[in-house]
């Protein structure tokens, strides 16, 4: 039997214990300008870098990640805890994306990848899914592999 009540059409809100194992975590660097300096950091990281320009700050962030990894540090070891926090309350720069969809986006152009990340987050926040099949059914998954 099909219900036509407005409540039946409303998606369930995201749950605090949403299934973290079904998501890939994508994190975008967060930038802040203070006076003449730019600071760049990944969401939830306990460290940051600064530089005179936005571009230099992003470059230094990449260098710092590489340096830390070369020193044996697991730079993104905290992603599980940041994902769990993000599923409870959105964190700027963090995206929880269906694992299969995320793998599909590896070779997608940057603009397409960002569009899909934004759409996946938008849907997840209102209790909807956005899977690889959803993406492919939209005819968007046509980038060369």
KOLVO-920957 format. One record per residue: residue number from 1; residue in three letters; x negated, y, z negated of N, C-alpha, C in turn. Coordinates in nm, 2 decimals. Layout:
BEGIN
<node pos="NUM" code="ALA" n_u="X" n_v="Y" n_w="Z" ca_u="X" ca_v="Y" ca_w="Z" c_u="X" c_v="Y" c_w="Z"/>
...
***
This chain:
BEGIN
<node pos="1" code="UNK" n_u="-0.08" n_v="-0.12" n_w="0.00" ca_u="0.00" ca_v="0.00" ca_w="0.00" c_u="-0.09" c_v="0.12" c_w="0.00"/>
<node pos="2" code="UNK" n_u="-0.06" n_v="0.22" n_w="0.08" ca_u="-0.13" ca_v="0.34" ca_w="0.09" c_u="-0.07" c_v="0.45" c_w="0.01"/>
<node pos="3" code="UNK" n_u="-0.15" n_v="0.53" n_w="-0.06" ca_u="-0.10" ca_v="0.64" ca_w="-0.14" c_u="-0.13" c_v="0.77" c_w="-0.06"/>
<node pos="4" code="UNK" n_u="-0.03" n_v="0.86" n_w="-0.07" ca_u="-0.05" ca_v="0.99" ca_w="0.00" c_u="-0.06" c_v="1.10" c_w="-0.10"/>
<node pos="5" code="UNK" n_u="-0.08" n_v="1.07" n_w="-0.23" ca_u="-0.10" ca_v="1.17" ca_w="-0.33" c_u="-0.23" c_v="1.24" c_w="-0.31"/>
<node pos="6" code="UNK" n_u="-0.24" n_v="1.37" n_w="-0.35" ca_u="-0.36" ca_v="1.45" ca_w="-0.33" c_u="-0.48" c_v="1.38" c_w="-0.40"/>
<node pos="7" code="UNK" n_u="-0.45" n_v="1.32" n_w="-0.52" ca_u="-0.56" ca_v="1.26" ca_w="-0.59" c_u="-0.62" c_v="1.14" c_w="-0.52"/>
<node pos="8" code="UNK" n_u="-0.54" n_v="1.07" n_w="-0.44" ca_u="-0.60" ca_v="0.96" ca_w="-0.36" c_u="-0.69" c_v="1.00" c_w="-0.25"/>
<node pos="9" code="UNK" n_u="-0.68" n_v="1.13" n_w="-0.20" ca_u="-0.77" ca_v="1.18" ca_w="-0.10" c_u="-0.89" c_v="1.24" c_w="-0.16"/>
<node pos="10" code="UNK" n_u="-0.90" n_v="1.26" n_w="-0.29" ca_u="-1.01" ca_v="1.33" ca_w="-0.35" c_u="-1.12" c_v="1.22" c_w="-0.37"/>
<node pos="11" code="UNK" n_u="-1.24" n_v="1.25" n_w="-0.33" ca_u="-1.35" ca_v="1.16" ca_w="-0.36" c_u="-1.39" c_v="1.16" c_w="-0.50"/>
<node pos="12" code="UNK" n_u="-1.44" n_v="1.05" n_w="-0.55" ca_u="-1.48" ca_v="1.04" ca_w="-0.69" c_u="-1.61" c_v="1.13" c_w="-0.71"/>
<node pos="13" code="UNK" n_u="-1.62" n_v="1.19" n_w="-0.82" ca_u="-1.73" ca_v="1.28" ca_w="-0.84" c_u="-1.86" c_v="1.19" c_w="-0.86"/>
<node pos="14" code="UNK" n_u="-1.98" n_v="1.24" n_w="-0.84" ca_u="-2.10" ca_v="1.16" ca_w="-0.86" c_u="-2.10" c_v="1.12" c_w="-1.01"/>
<node pos="15" code="UNK" n_u="-2.15" n_v="1.00" n_w="-1.03" ca_u="-2.15" ca_v="0.94" ca_w="-1.17" c_u="-2.29" c_v="0.96" c_w="-1.22"/>
<node pos="16" code="UNK" n_u="-2.30" n_v="0.99" n_w="-1.35" ca_u="-2.44" ca_v="1.01" ca_w="-1.42" c_u="-2.53" c_v="0.89" c_w="-1.39"/>
<node pos="17" code="UNK" n_u="-2.47" n_v="0.77" n_w="-1.39" ca_u="-2.55" ca_v="0.65" ca_w="-1.37" c_u="-2.54" c_v="0.60" c_w="-1.22"/>
<node pos="18" code="UNK" n_u="-2.53" n_v="0.69" n_w="-1.13" ca_u="-2.53" ca_v="0.66" ca_w="-0.99" c_u="-2.64" c_v="0.56" c_w="-0.96"/>
<node pos="19" code="UNK" n_u="-2.63" n_v="0.48" n_w="-0.87" ca_u="-2.73" ca_v="0.37" ca_w="-0.84" c_u="-2.86" c_v="0.42" c_w="-0.79"/>
<node pos="20" code="UNK" n_u="-2.96" n_v="0.46" n_w="-0.87" ca_u="-3.08" ca_v="0.52" ca_w="-0.82" c_u="-3.16" c_v="0.43" c_w="-0.72"/>
<node pos="21" code="UNK" n_u="-3.15" n_v="0.30" n_w="-0.73" ca_u="-3.22" ca_v="0.21" ca_w="-0.65" c_u="-3.18" c_v="0.22" c_w="-0.50"/>
<node pos="22" code="UNK" n_u="-3.06" n_v="0.27" n_w="-0.47" ca_u="-3.01" ca_v="0.28" ca_w="-0.33" c_u="-3.07" c_v="0.41" c_w="-0.26"/>
<node pos="23" code="UNK" n_u="-3.14" n_v="0.49" n_w="-0.33" ca_u="-3.19" ca_v="0.62" ca_w="-0.28" c_u="-3.34" c_v="0.63" c_w="-0.26"/>
<node pos="24" code="UNK" n_u="-3.37" n_v="0.69" n_w="-0.15" ca_u="-3.51" ca_v="0.74" ca_w="-0.14" c_u="-3.51" c_v="0.88" c_w="-0.19"/>
<node pos="25" code="UNK" n_u="-3.62" n_v="0.92" n_w="-0.25" ca_u="-3.63" ca_v="1.06" ca_w="-0.30" c_u="-3.72" c_v="1.14" c_w="-0.21"/>
<node pos="26" code="UNK" n_u="-3.66" n_v="1.25" n_w="-0.17" ca_u="-3.74" ca_v="1.34" ca_w="-0.08" c_u="-3.75" c_v="1.47" c_w="-0.16"/>
<node pos="27" code="UNK" n_u="-3.87" n_v="1.52" n_w="-0.17" ca_u="-3.89" ca_v="1.65" ca_w="-0.25" c_u="-3.96" c_v="1.75" c_w="-0.16"/>
<node pos="28" code="UNK" n_u="-3.90" n_v="1.87" n_w="-0.16" ca_u="-3.96" ca_v="1.98" ca_w="-0.09" c_u="-4.03" c_v="2.07" c_w="-0.19"/>
<node pos="29" code="UNK" n_u="-4.15" n_v="2.12" n_w="-0.15" ca_u="-4.22" ca_v="2.22" ca_w="-0.23" c_u="-4.14" c_v="2.34" c_w="-0.26"/>
<node pos="30" code="UNK" n_u="-4.15" n_v="2.38" n_w="-0.39" ca_u="-4.08" ca_v="2.50" ca_w="-0.43" c_u="-4.18" c_v="2.62" c_w="-0.44"/>
<node pos="31" code="UNK" n_u="-4.14" n_v="2.73" n_w="-0.38" ca_u="-4.23" ca_v="2.85" ca_w="-0.38" c_u="-4.17" c_v="2.96" c_w="-0.45"/>
<node pos="32" code="UNK" n_u="-4.26" n_v="3.04" n_w="-0.52" ca_u="-4.22" ca_v="3.16" ca_w="-0.59" c_u="-4.32" c_v="3.27" c_w="-0.57"/>
<node pos="33" code="UNK" n_u="-4.28" n_v="3.39" n_w="-0.53" ca_u="-4.37" ca_v="3.50" ca_w="-0.52" c_u="-4.36" c_v="3.58" c_w="-0.65"/>
<node pos="34" code="UNK" n_u="-4.48" n_v="3.61" n_w="-0.70" ca_u="-4.49" ca_v="3.70" ca_w="-0.82" c_u="-4.59" c_v="3.80" c_w="-0.78"/>
<node pos="35" code="UNK" n_u="-4.55" n_v="3.93" n_w="-0.76" ca_u="-4.64" ca_v="4.03" ca_w="-0.72" c_u="-4.70" c_v="3.99" c_w="-0.59"/>
<node pos="36" code="UNK" n_u="-4.84" n_v="3.99" n_w="-0.58" ca_u="-4.91" ca_v="3.95" ca_w="-0.46" c_u="-4.94" c_v="3.81" c_w="-0.45"/>
<node pos="37" code="UNK" n_u="-4.90" n_v="3.73" n_w="-0.54" ca_u="-4.94" ca_v="3.58" ca_w="-0.54" c_u="-4.81" c_v="3.50" c_w="-0.52"/>
<node pos="38" code="UNK" n_u="-4.84" n_v="3.38" n_w="-0.45" ca_u="-4.74" ca_v="3.28" ca_w="-0.43" c_u="-4.78" c_v="3.16" c_w="-0.51"/>
<node pos="39" code="UNK" n_u="-4.68" n_v="3.10" n_w="-0.57" ca_u="-4.70" ca_v="2.97" ca_w="-0.65" c_u="-4.62" c_v="2.86" c_w="-0.58"/>
<node pos="40" code="UNK" n_u="-4.68" n_v="2.75" n_w="-0.56" ca_u="-4.62" ca_v="2.63" ca_w="-0.50" c_u="-4.63" c_v="2.51" c_w="-0.59"/>
<node pos="41" code="UNK" n_u="-4.52" n_v="2.44" n_w="-0.60" ca_u="-4.51" ca_v="2.32" ca_w="-0.68" c_u="-4.40" c_v="2.23" c_w="-0.63"/>
<node pos="42" code="UNK" n_u="-4.42" n_v="2.10" n_w="-0.66" ca_u="-4.31" ca_v="2.00" ca_w="-0.63" c_u="-4.22" c_v="2.00" c_w="-0.75"/>
<node pos="43" code="UNK" n_u="-4.09" n_v="1.98" n_w="-0.73" ca_u="-3.99" ca_v="1.98" ca_w="-0.84" c_u="-4.03" c_v="1.88" c_w="-0.94"/>
<node pos="44" code="UNK" n_u="-4.03" n_v="1.92" n_w="-1.07" ca_u="-4.06" ca_v="1.83" ca_w="-1.18" c_u="-4.21" c_v="1.81" c_w="-1.21"/>
<node pos="45" code="UNK" n_u="-4.30" n_v="1.86" n_w="-1.12" ca_u="-4.44" ca_v="1.84" ca_w="-1.14" c_u="-4.49" c_v="1.93" c_w="-1.25"/>
<node pos="46" code="UNK" n_u="-4.59" n_v="1.88" n_w="-1.32" ca_u="-4.64" ca_v="1.95" ca_w="-1.44" c_u="-4.76" c_v="2.04" c_w="-1.40"/>
<node pos="47" code="UNK" n_u="-4.78" n_v="2.06" n_w="-1.27" ca_u="-4.89" ca_v="2.14" ca_w="-1.22" c_u="-4.84" c_v="2.22" c_w="-1.09"/>
<node pos="48" code="UNK" n_u="-4.91" n_v="2.32" n_w="-1.06" ca_u="-4.88" ca_v="2.41" ca_w="-0.94" c_u="-5.01" c_v="2.47" c_w="-0.89"/>
<node pos="49" code="UNK" n_u="-5.00" n_v="2.53" n_w="-0.78" ca_u="-5.12" ca_v="2.60" ca_w="-0.72" c_u="-5.07" c_v="2.74" c_w="-0.68"/>
<node pos="50" code="UNK" n_u="-5.16" n_v="2.84" n_w="-0.67" ca_u="-5.13" ca_v="2.97" ca_w="-0.63" c_u="-5.22" c_v="3.02" c_w="-0.52"/>
<node pos="51" code="UNK" n_u="-5.18" n_v="3.11" n_w="-0.45" ca_u="-5.25" ca_v="3.17" ca_w="-0.33" c_u="-5.20" c_v="3.30" c_w="-0.30"/>
<node pos="52" code="UNK" n_u="-5.27" n_v="3.38" n_w="-0.22" ca_u="-5.22" ca_v="3.51" ca_w="-0.18" c_u="-5.10" c_v="3.51" c_w="-0.08"/>
<node pos="53" code="UNK" n_u="-5.08" n_v="3.40" n_w="-0.01" ca_u="-4.97" ca_v="3.40" ca_w="0.09" c_u="-4.89" c_v="3.27" c_w="0.07"/>
<node pos="54" code="UNK" n_u="-4.77" n_v="3.27" n_w="0.13" ca_u="-4.69" ca_v="3.15" ca_w="0.12" c_u="-4.76" c_v="3.03" c_w="0.19"/>
<node pos="55" code="UNK" n_u="-4.81" n_v="3.06" n_w="0.31" ca_u="-4.87" ca_v="2.95" ca_w="0.39" c_u="-5.00" c_v="2.90" c_w="0.32"/>
<node pos="56" code="UNK" n_u="-5.07" n_v="2.98" n_w="0.26" ca_u="-5.19" ca_v="2.94" ca_w="0.18" c_u="-5.15" c_v="2.86" c_w="0.06"/>
<node pos="57" code="UNK" n_u="-5.04" n_v="2.90" n_w="0.00" ca_u="-5.00" ca_v="2.82" ca_w="-0.12" c_u="-4.95" c_v="2.68" c_w="-0.08"/>
<node pos="58" code="UNK" n_u="-4.88" n_v="2.67" n_w="0.03" ca_u="-4.84" ca_v="2.54" ca_w="0.08" c_u="-4.96" c_v="2.45" c_w="0.12"/>
<node pos="59" code="UNK" n_u="-5.06" n_v="2.52" n_w="0.18" ca_u="-5.18" ca_v="2.44" ca_w="0.22" c_u="-5.25" c_v="2.39" c_w="0.10"/>
<node pos="60" code="UNK" n_u="-5.27" n_v="2.48" n_w="0.00" ca_u="-5.34" ca_v="2.44" ca_w="-0.12" c_u="-5.26" c_v="2.33" c_w="-0.20"/>
<node pos="61" code="UNK" n_u="-5.13" n_v="2.34" n_w="-0.19" ca_u="-5.05" ca_v="2.23" ca_w="-0.26" c_u="-5.08" c_v="2.10" c_w="-0.19"/>
<node pos="62" code="UNK" n_u="-5.09" n_v="2.09" n_w="-0.06" ca_u="-5.12" ca_v="1.97" ca_w="0.01" c_u="-5.26" c_v="1.92" c_w="-0.03"/>
<node pos="63" code="UNK" n_u="-5.36" n_v="2.02" n_w="-0.03" ca_u="-5.49" ca_v="1.98" ca_w="-0.07" c_u="-5.50" c_v="1.93" c_w="-0.22"/>
<node pos="64" code="UNK" n_u="-5.42" n_v="1.99" n_w="-0.31" ca_u="-5.42" ca_v="1.94" ca_w="-0.45" c_u="-5.36" c_v="1.80" c_w="-0.46"/>
<node pos="65" code="UNK" n_u="-5.26" n_v="1.78" n_w="-0.38" ca_u="-5.20" ca_v="1.64" ca_w="-0.38" c_u="-5.30" c_v="1.54" c_w="-0.34"/>
<node pos="66" code="UNK" n_u="-5.37" n_v="1.57" n_w="-0.23" ca_u="-5.48" ca_v="1.48" ca_w="-0.18" c_u="-5.59" c_v="1.46" c_w="-0.28"/>
<node pos="67" code="UNK" n_u="-5.63" n_v="1.57" n_w="-0.34" ca_u="-5.74" ca_v="1.56" ca_w="-0.44" c_u="-5.70" c_v="1.48" c_w="-0.56"/>
<node pos="68" code="UNK" n_u="-5.58" n_v="1.50" n_w="-0.61" ca_u="-5.53" ca_v="1.42" ca_w="-0.72" c_u="-5.52" c_v="1.27" c_w="-0.68"/>
<node pos="69" code="UNK" n_u="-5.47" n_v="1.24" n_w="-0.56" ca_u="-5.46" ca_v="1.10" ca_w="-0.52" c_u="-5.60" c_v="1.04" c_w="-0.50"/>
<node pos="70" code="UNK" n_u="-5.69" n_v="1.11" n_w="-0.45" ca_u="-5.83" ca_v="1.06" ca_w="-0.43" c_u="-5.89" c_v="1.04" c_w="-0.57"/>
<node pos="71" code="UNK" n_u="-5.85" n_v="1.11" n_w="-0.67" ca_u="-5.90" ca_v="1.09" ca_w="-0.80" c_u="-5.83" c_v="0.97" c_w="-0.87"/>
<node pos="72" code="UNK" n_u="-5.74" n_v="0.91" n_w="-0.81" ca_u="-5.67" ca_v="0.79" ca_w="-0.86" c_u="-5.54" c_v="0.82" c_w="-0.93"/>
<node pos="73" code="UNK" n_u="-5.49" n_v="0.95" n_w="-0.93" ca_u="-5.37" ca_v="0.98" ca_w="-0.99" c_u="-5.25" c_v="0.94" c_w="-0.90"/>
<node pos="74" code="UNK" n_u="-5.15" n_v="0.89" n_w="-0.97" ca_u="-5.02" ca_v="0.87" ca_w="-0.89" c_u="-4.94" c_v="0.99" c_w="-0.90"/>
<node pos="75" code="UNK" n_u="-4.96" n_v="1.08" n_w="-0.81" ca_u="-4.91" ca_v="1.22" ca_w="-0.81" c_u="-4.75" c_v="1.22" c_w="-0.82"/>
<node pos="76" code="UNK" n_u="-4.69" n_v="1.12" n_w="-0.77" ca_u="-4.54" ca_v="1.12" ca_w="-0.77" c_u="-4.48" c_v="1.01" c_w="-0.85"/>
<node pos="77" code="UNK" n_u="-4.56" n_v="0.97" n_w="-0.96" ca_u="-4.51" ca_v="0.87" ca_w="-1.05" c_u="-4.38" c_v="0.91" c_w="-1.12"/>
<node pos="78" code="UNK" n_u="-4.35" n_v="1.03" n_w="-1.13" ca_u="-4.23" ca_v="1.08" ca_w="-1.20" c_u="-4.11" c_v="1.08" c_w="-1.11"/>
<node pos="79" code="UNK" n_u="-4.11" n_v="1.03" n_w="-0.99" ca_u="-4.00" ca_v="1.04" ca_w="-0.90" c_u="-3.87" c_v="0.97" c_w="-0.95"/>
<node pos="80" code="UNK" n_u="-3.89" n_v="0.86" n_w="-1.02" ca_u="-3.78" ca_v="0.79" ca_w="-1.07" c_u="-3.70" c_v="0.87" c_w="-1.17"/>
<node pos="81" code="UNK" n_u="-3.78" n_v="0.93" n_w="-1.26" ca_u="-3.71" ca_v="1.02" ca_w="-1.37" c_u="-3.65" c_v="1.14" c_w="-1.30"/>
<node pos="82" code="UNK" n_u="-3.72" n_v="1.20" n_w="-1.20" ca_u="-3.66" ca_v="1.32" ca_w="-1.14" c_u="-3.54" c_v="1.28" c_w="-1.06"/>
<node pos="83" code="UNK" n_u="-3.53" n_v="1.17" n_w="-1.00" ca_u="-3.41" ca_v="1.12" ca_w="-0.93" c_u="-3.30" c_v="1.10" c_w="-1.03"/>
<node pos="84" code="UNK" n_u="-3.33" n_v="1.04" n_w="-1.14" ca_u="-3.22" ca_v="1.02" ca_w="-1.24" c_u="-3.16" c_v="1.15" c_w="-1.29"/>
<node pos="85" code="UNK" n_u="-3.25" n_v="1.25" n_w="-1.31" ca_u="-3.21" ca_v="1.38" ca_w="-1.35" c_u="-3.13" c_v="1.45" c_w="-1.24"/>
<node pos="86" code="UNK" n_u="-3.18" n_v="1.44" n_w="-1.12" ca_u="-3.11" ca_v="1.50" ca_w="-1.00" c_u="-2.97" c_v="1.44" c_w="-0.98"/>
<node pos="87" code="UNK" n_u="-2.95" n_v="1.31" n_w="-1.01" ca_u="-2.82" ca_v="1.25" ca_w="-0.99" c_u="-2.72" c_v="1.30" c_w="-1.09"/>
<node pos="88" code="UNK" n_u="-2.77" n_v="1.34" n_w="-1.21" ca_u="-2.68" ca_v="1.40" ca_w="-1.31" c_u="-2.66" c_v="1.55" c_w="-1.28"/>
<node pos="89" code="UNK" n_u="-2.76" n_v="1.62" n_w="-1.24" ca_u="-2.74" ca_v="1.76" ca_w="-1.22" c_u="-2.85" c_v="1.80" c_w="-1.11"/>
<node pos="90" code="UNK" n_u="-2.80" n_v="1.85" n_w="-0.99" ca_u="-2.89" ca_v="1.88" ca_w="-0.88" c_u="-3.01" c_v="1.96" c_w="-0.92"/>
<node pos="91" code="UNK" n_u="-3.12" n_v="1.93" n_w="-0.87" ca_u="-3.25" ca_v="2.00" ca_w="-0.88" c_u="-3.29" c_v="2.05" c_w="-0.75"/>
<node pos="92" code="UNK" n_u="-3.31" n_v="2.18" n_w="-0.74" ca_u="-3.35" ca_v="2.24" ca_w="-0.61" c_u="-3.47" c_v="2.17" c_w="-0.55"/>
<node pos="93" code="UNK" n_u="-3.47" n_v="2.14" n_w="-0.42" ca_u="-3.58" ca_v="2.08" ca_w="-0.36" c_u="-3.59" c_v="1.93" c_w="-0.37"/>
<node pos="94" code="UNK" n_u="-3.49" n_v="1.87" n_w="-0.44" ca_u="-3.48" ca_v="1.72" ca_w="-0.45" c_u="-3.36" c_v="1.67" c_w="-0.37"/>
<node pos="95" code="UNK" n_u="-3.39" n_v="1.57" n_w="-0.29" ca_u="-3.28" ca_v="1.51" ca_w="-0.21" c_u="-3.28" c_v="1.36" c_w="-0.24"/>
<node pos="96" code="UNK" n_u="-3.16" n_v="1.31" n_w="-0.27" ca_u="-3.14" ca_v="1.16" ca_w="-0.29" c_u="-3.07" c_v="1.12" c_w="-0.16"/>
<node pos="97" code="UNK" n_u="-3.14" n_v="1.03" n_w="-0.08" ca_u="-3.10" ca_v="0.99" ca_w="0.05" c_u="-3.09" c_v="0.84" c_w="0.06"/>
<node pos="98" code="UNK" n_u="-2.98" n_v="0.79" n_w="0.12" ca_u="-2.97" ca_v="0.65" ca_w="0.14" c_u="-3.10" c_v="0.59" c_w="0.20"/>
<node pos="99" code="UNK" n_u="-3.16" n_v="0.49" n_w="0.14" ca_u="-3.29" ca_v="0.43" ca_w="0.18" c_u="-3.30" c_v="0.40" c_w="0.33"/>
<node pos="100" code="UNK" n_u="-3.20" n_v="0.34" n_w="0.39" ca_u="-3.20" ca_v="0.31" ca_w="0.53" c_u="-3.19" c_v="0.43" c_w="0.62"/>
<node pos="101" code="UNK" n_u="-3.11" n_v="0.53" n_w="0.57" ca_u="-3.11" ca_v="0.66" ca_w="0.65" c_u="-3.24" c_v="0.73" c_w="0.64"/>
<node pos="102" code="UNK" n_u="-3.30" n_v="0.73" n_w="0.53" ca_u="-3.43" ca_v="0.80" ca_w="0.51" c_u="-3.54" c_v="0.73" c_w="0.61"/>
<node pos="103" code="UNK" n_u="-3.54" n_v="0.60" n_w="0.61" ca_u="-3.63" ca_v="0.53" ca_w="0.71" c_u="-3.60" c_v="0.57" c_w="0.85"/>
<node pos="104" code="UNK" n_u="-3.48" n_v="0.59" n_w="0.89" ca_u="-3.44" ca_v="0.63" ca_w="1.02" c_u="-3.49" c_v="0.77" c_w="1.05"/>
<node pos="105" code="UNK" n_u="-3.51" n_v="0.85" n_w="0.95" ca_u="-3.55" ca_v="0.99" ca_w="0.98" c_u="-3.70" c_v="1.01" c_w="0.98"/>
<node pos="106" code="UNK" n_u="-3.78" n_v="0.91" n_w="0.96" ca_u="-3.92" ca_v="0.92" ca_w="0.96" c_u="-3.98" c_v="0.99" c_w="1.08"/>
<node pos="107" code="UNK" n_u="-3.93" n_v="0.96" n_w="1.20" ca_u="-3.98" ca_v="1.02" ca_w="1.32" c_u="-3.89" c_v="1.13" c_w="1.38"/>
<node pos="108" code="UNK" n_u="-3.79" n_v="1.17" n_w="1.31" ca_u="-3.70" ca_v="1.27" ca_w="1.36" c_u="-3.77" c_v="1.40" c_w="1.35"/>
<node pos="109" code="UNK" n_u="-3.73" n_v="1.49" n_w="1.44" ca_u="-3.79" ca_v="1.63" ca_w="1.44" c_u="-3.75" c_v="1.70" c_w="1.31"/>
<node pos="110" code="UNK" n_u="-3.84" n_v="1.79" n_w="1.26" ca_u="-3.82" ca_v="1.85" ca_w="1.13" c_u="-3.68" c_v="1.91" c_w="1.11"/>
<node pos="111" code="UNK" n_u="-3.63" n_v="1.98" n_w="1.21" ca_u="-3.50" ca_v="2.05" ca_w="1.20" c_u="-3.39" c_v="1.95" c_w="1.18"/>
<node pos="112" code="UNK" n_u="-3.40" n_v="1.84" n_w="1.25" ca_u="-3.30" ca_v="1.73" ca_w="1.24" c_u="-3.31" c_v="1.66" c_w="1.10"/>
<node pos="113" code="UNK" n_u="-3.43" n_v="1.64" n_w="1.06" ca_u="-3.45" ca_v="1.57" ca_w="0.93" c_u="-3.39" c_v="1.66" c_w="0.82"/>
<node pos="114" code="UNK" n_u="-3.42" n_v="1.79" n_w="0.83" ca_u="-3.36" ca_v="1.89" ca_w="0.72" c_u="-3.21" c_v="1.89" c_w="0.73"/>
<node pos="115" code="UNK" n_u="-3.15" n_v="1.89" n_w="0.85" ca_u="-3.01" ca_v="1.89" ca_w="0.86" c_u="-2.95" c_v="1.77" c_w="0.79"/>
<node pos="116" code="UNK" n_u="-3.01" n_v="1.65" n_w="0.82" ca_u="-2.96" ca_v="1.53" ca_w="0.76" c_u="-2.98" c_v="1.52" c_w="0.61"/>
<node pos="117" code="UNK" n_u="-3.09" n_v="1.57" n_w="0.56" ca_u="-3.11" ca_v="1.58" ca_w="0.42" c_u="-3.01" c_v="1.66" c_w="0.35"/>
<node pos="118" code="UNK" n_u="-2.98" n_v="1.78" n_w="0.41" ca_u="-2.88" ca_v="1.87" ca_w="0.35" c_u="-2.74" c_v="1.80" c_w="0.35"/>
<node pos="119" code="UNK" n_u="-2.71" n_v="1.74" n_w="0.47" ca_u="-2.58" ca_v="1.67" ca_w="0.48" c_u="-2.56" c_v="1.56" c_w="0.38"/>
<node pos="120" code="UNK" n_u="-2.67" n_v="1.48" n_w="0.36" ca_u="-2.67" ca_v="1.37" ca_w="0.27" c_u="-2.65" c_v="1.42" c_w="0.13"/>
<node pos="121" code="UNK" n_u="-2.71" n_v="1.52" n_w="0.09" ca_u="-2.70" ca_v="1.58" ca_w="-0.04" c_u="-2.56" c_v="1.64" c_w="-0.06"/>
<node pos="122" code="UNK" n_u="-2.51" n_v="1.71" n_w="0.04" ca_u="-2.37" ca_v="1.77" ca_w="0.03" c_u="-2.27" c_v="1.66" c_w="0.01"/>
<node pos="123" code="UNK" n_u="-2.28" n_v="1.55" n_w="0.08" ca_u="-2.18" ca_v="1.44" ca_w="0.07" c_u="-2.20" c_v="1.37" c_w="-0.07"/>
<node pos="124" code="UNK" n_u="-2.32" n_v="1.35" n_w="-0.11" ca_u="-2.35" ca_v="1.28" ca_w="-0.23" c_u="-2.29" c_v="1.35" c_w="-0.35"/>
<node pos="125" code="UNK" n_u="-2.30" n_v="1.48" n_w="-0.35" ca_u="-2.25" ca_v="1.57" ca_w="-0.46" c_u="-2.10" c_v="1.57" c_w="-0.47"/>
<node pos="126" code="UNK" n_u="-2.03" n_v="1.53" n_w="-0.37" ca_u="-1.88" ca_v="1.53" ca_w="-0.38" c_u="-1.84" c_v="1.38" c_w="-0.38"/>
<node pos="127" code="UNK" n_u="-1.93" n_v="1.29" n_w="-0.40" ca_u="-1.89" ca_v="1.15" ca_w="-0.42" c_u="-1.88" c_v="1.07" c_w="-0.29"/>
<node pos="128" code="UNK" n_u="-1.93" n_v="1.12" n_w="-0.18" ca_u="-1.92" ca_v="1.05" ca_w="-0.05" c_u="-2.06" c_v="0.99" c_w="-0.02"/>
<node pos="129" code="UNK" n_u="-2.06" n_v="0.89" n_w="0.06" ca_u="-2.19" ca_v="0.84" ca_w="0.11" c_u="-2.22" c_v="0.90" c_w="0.25"/>
<node pos="130" code="UNK" n_u="-2.35" n_v="0.89" n_w="0.28" ca_u="-2.40" ca_v="0.92" ca_w="0.41" c_u="-2.51" c_v="0.82" c_w="0.44"/>
<node pos="131" code="UNK" n_u="-2.48" n_v="0.72" n_w="0.52" ca_u="-2.57" ca_v="0.61" ca_w="0.54" c_u="-2.63" c_v="0.62" c_w="0.68"/>
<node pos="132" code="UNK" n_u="-2.72" n_v="0.53" n_w="0.71" ca_u="-2.78" ca_v="0.53" ca_w="0.84" c_u="-2.67" c_v="0.50" c_w="0.95"/>
<node pos="133" code="UNK" n_u="-2.58" n_v="0.41" n_w="0.92" ca_u="-2.47" ca_v="0.39" ca_w="1.01" c_u="-2.38" c_v="0.51" c_w="1.04"/>
<node pos="134" code="UNK" n_u="-2.35" n_v="0.59" n_w="0.93" ca_u="-2.28" ca_v="0.71" ca_w="0.95" c_u="-2.36" c_v="0.81" c_w="1.05"/>
<node pos="135" code="UNK" n_u="-2.48" n_v="0.82" n_w="1.02" ca_u="-2.57" ca_v="0.90" ca_w="1.11" c_u="-2.57" c_v="0.86" c_w="1.25"/>
<node pos="136" code="UNK" n_u="-2.59" n_v="0.73" n_w="1.27" ca_u="-2.59" ca_v="0.67" ca_w="1.41" c_u="-2.46" c_v="0.69" c_w="1.48"/>
<node pos="137" code="UNK" n_u="-2.35" n_v="0.67" n_w="1.40" ca_u="-2.22" ca_v="0.68" ca_w="1.46" c_u="-2.18" c_v="0.82" c_w="1.50"/>
<node pos="138" code="UNK" n_u="-2.25" n_v="0.92" n_w="1.44" ca_u="-2.24" ca_v="1.06" ca_w="1.48" c_u="-2.31" c_v="1.09" c_w="1.61"/>
<node pos="139" code="UNK" n_u="-2.39" n_v="0.99" n_w="1.66" ca_u="-2.46" ca_v="1.01" ca_w="1.78" c_u="-2.59" c_v="1.09" c_w="1.76"/>
<node pos="140" code="UNK" n_u="-2.63" n_v="1.11" n_w="1.64" ca_u="-2.75" ca_v="1.19" ca_w="1.61" c_u="-2.88" c_v="1.11" c_w="1.61"/>
<node pos="141" code="UNK" n_u="-2.87" n_v="0.98" n_w="1.59" ca_u="-2.99" ca_v="0.90" ca_w="1.58" c_u="-3.05" c_v="0.86" c_w="1.71"/>
<node pos="142" code="UNK" n_u="-3.07" n_v="0.96" n_w="1.79" ca_u="-3.12" ca_v="0.93" ca_w="1.93" c_u="-3.26" c_v="0.97" c_w="1.95"/>
<node pos="143" code="UNK" n_u="-3.33" n_v="1.01" n_w="1.84" ca_u="-3.47" ca_v="1.06" ca_w="1.86" c_u="-3.56" c_v="0.94" c_w="1.90"/>
<node pos="144" code="UNK" n_u="-3.67" n_v="0.96" n_w="1.97" ca_u="-3.76" ca_v="0.85" ca_w="2.01" c_u="-3.83" c_v="0.80" c_w="1.89"/>
<node pos="145" code="UNK" n_u="-3.85" n_v="0.66" n_w="1.89" ca_u="-3.92" ca_v="0.60" ca_w="1.78" c_u="-4.07" c_v="0.57" c_w="1.82"/>
***
